[in-house]
C-alpha cells in the first residue's frame, strides 16, 4: 500500500496490488495487476467497475478486470469508485460528490500520471454499464486524447438511468442541494444538481476526443438501447454508416457500435467477445475489422441479430425503378448486399392520389402496370416494416 499525491505520482514505484492515491482532499484506490507484462507490451488496461451487486454483503474497495488481465497478459490498473467504497451505494458513476469534487477530471490526471510513471505508450479503457459511462467520460477529457475504449451496455446519461438509483446517489453525494428540493424529485432537478456541481452528467458522440477509438457493445433487448444508445447515436446528427446487420461506424470519429443478442435485458457480452475486442485494440486492428469479426467470425446466427433502426443510416437503402413499356418494376435495394429481415409494401400515386396499394409482404420488388393516360406525375412510395414494428418509407418519382 502506498500513499501519493497527484504531483508526485510520476516517478513513483508501483507494484502489483492495491495502492491508495491521495489527491488534494481525498483519495482513491487503484489495483495493479500484471505490471510485468509491460516488458512485453507497453499497454495498460484501465478498468472501471459497474454497479456492485449485493453491496451490503461485500467489503470495499471494488475492482474488476483481473481475469482478462491475466488471460491476455496485459497490465491492469483497476480503479475503485471512492463513493461506492465509503457508502452503501452500489453505483456512483465515478462522478464525484460535494466532498469528492472534480473526481472525473482528477481520475483523468491520475491515469495520465500513472501512465507516465510506468512509461506506458497505449491506454485501453474498459467498463460496462455505469463503468462504461465512466470510460466514455474519460474519453471526452483532454488528458486522454489518444486512448482506446471498449464499453458494453453503458449509460450515456446518469439521469436517464433508473431514477431511484440516481436519487440515492444525489442524496448521498450532494445532501445540501438535495434537501433543498423539498421532496420535489424530478429528473430535471437531479440533473441540475449534478450540473451546478460540475459533474459531467452525459456524454454525446461529439464530446469524444476525435483521436480516440471506441468499441461500443450493446445487448439488443436492454432498455439501454432506447434510453442511452439511441440518444448517443442520434444526438449529434452525424453520419453513421452501417457495416453489417448489427453494426455501425462513425468514420470521422473511429467509433464502432455492435448490437448483439446475449440474453434478456442488461445481459453482458460473452467474455470471449470482450477479450477479442481488447486484444484487437492493442494490436491496432481497425474498428471496421473488429466489427466485421464480431458479425462474421465470433458469433453464431442466433447471436448476430439485425439491428433494425435503419434511419440511423438513411443511405443504407433506396428505391429504384426499371420501365418496360407500361410496366414499372419498383425494387427496394440495400447497400453492400446486407439484407435486413423486413416486409415490404408499395403505394402507387398518380397526380398525388393513391391509385393502387400493395400490402405488406416478403417481396422486395413489385411491378405496376400503368395504362398510358395524361398523368402529370406518377410516384411510388415503398414502405419497410421491420421486425420490431418500426416503419420507414421512401418515395421515387416515375414521371
Secondary structure, 3 states (H helix, E strand, C coil): CCEEEHHHCCCCCCCCEEEEEECCCCEEEEEEECHHHHHCCCEEEEEECCCCCCHHHCCCCCCCCHHHHHHHCCEEEEECCHHHHHCCCCCCCCCCCCCCCCHHHHHHHHHHHHHHHCCCCEEEEEEECHHHHHHHHHCCCHHHCCCEEEEECCCCEHHHCCHHHHHHHHHHHCHHHHHCCCCCCCHHHHHHHHHHCCCCCECCHHHCCCCCEEEEEEECCCCHHHHHHHHHHHCCCCCCEECCCCEEEECCCCEEEEEECCCCCCCCCCHHHHHHHHHHHHCCCCHHHHHHHHHHHHCCHHHCCCCCCHHHHHHHEEEEEEEECCEEEEEEEEHHHCCCCEEEEEEEEECCEEEEEEEEECCCEEEEECCCCCCCCEEEEEEEEECCCCEEEEEEECC
